[in-house]
Amino acid sequence: MKICILSGSPHKHGNTMQLVERYTAGAKTSGHEVTFFDTVRMDIPPCMGCMACKKKSDGCIQHDDMEEIYPAVRDADVLVFATPMYWWNVSGPLKTAIDRLFALPFNIRRGGFALKGKRLRMLLTSGGPPRRNCNPNWRTWAARCVTSPAWSGSASSRGGNTGDQPVADDAALLEKAFHAGAALN
Ligand SMILES: Cc1cc2nc3c(=O)[nH]c(=O)nc-3n(C[C@H](O)[C@H](O)[C@H](O)COP(=O)(O)O)c2cc1C
């Protein structure tokens, strides 16, 4: 399977990336193909809400690094949002990239939903207790995904303040991330 990971963490070796690395290692062990994008360091300006992508049906009129992400997302069987919790949500860079996915064919009533049939996974880290931070965030995204019942997902989450790397010391959580990647089928 093809797995496309969109990361929203600014820390190259931080908590979120610890999970991404183990998840990727697990997925590769099972023979899956993983594509990774660091949305923080890519040139991805916000969606301008011009709706040109819907009126002209030929994608986004902005030409930037999203052009690398669009084909990878379209090809992917599994889409992974990996991010630290920022204000009880995904981080800004990741949210901007997600907004820009609106330029993909997206008309549910006509069945033309580019994300249909894909699975959504989230790798979330938080400073506060995951139960009160990551889990509501996951539920928000999962609820949105009800518009496309083929989506399903699970969340891995763990606390730690920015700058700390408690995930690195959490062998059980890292193992869980590895198995989540390896178990994809
Ligand atoms: C701007 C900002 C907002 C944050 N908001 C939350 C939050 O709402 N809930 C939470 O539990 N942690 C919050 N945190 C803490 C981070 O989610 C946490 O430190 C995370 O593990 C950092 O991951 P990283 O090492 O990949 O950057 C916030 C951190 C920052 C910098």
The ligand as a Gaussian input file, in Angstrom:
#p B3LYP/6-31G(d) Opt

LIG

0 1
 C        1.814000      26.862000      20.017000
 C        1.662000      25.601000      20.843000
 C        0.383000      25.184000      21.185000
 C        0.212000      24.029000      21.944000
 N       -1.060000      23.625000      22.252000
 C       -1.257000      22.465000      22.929000
 C       -2.576000      22.010000      23.235000
 O       -3.572000      22.631000      22.894000
 N       -2.705000      20.871000      23.942000
 C       -1.620000      20.140000      24.355000
 O       -1.797000      19.121000      25.000000
 N       -0.353000      20.535000      24.063000
 C       -0.150000      21.675000      23.356000
 N        1.135000      22.078000      23.041000
 C        2.276000      21.187000      23.384000
 C        2.716000      20.294000      22.189000
 O        1.609000      19.680000      21.559000
 C        3.661000      19.183000      22.682000
 O        4.764000      19.749000      23.315000
 C        4.125000      18.275000      21.545000
 O        4.540000      17.030000      22.042000
 C        5.286000      18.876000      20.748000
 O        5.601000      17.994000      19.683000
 P        6.955000      18.145000      18.821000
 O        8.086000      17.712000      19.695000
 O        6.750000      17.246000      17.645000
 O        7.032000      19.583000      18.419000
 C        1.339000      23.253000      22.339000
 C        2.635000      23.693000      21.988000
 C        2.800000      24.851000      21.267000
 C        4.195000      25.310000      20.888000

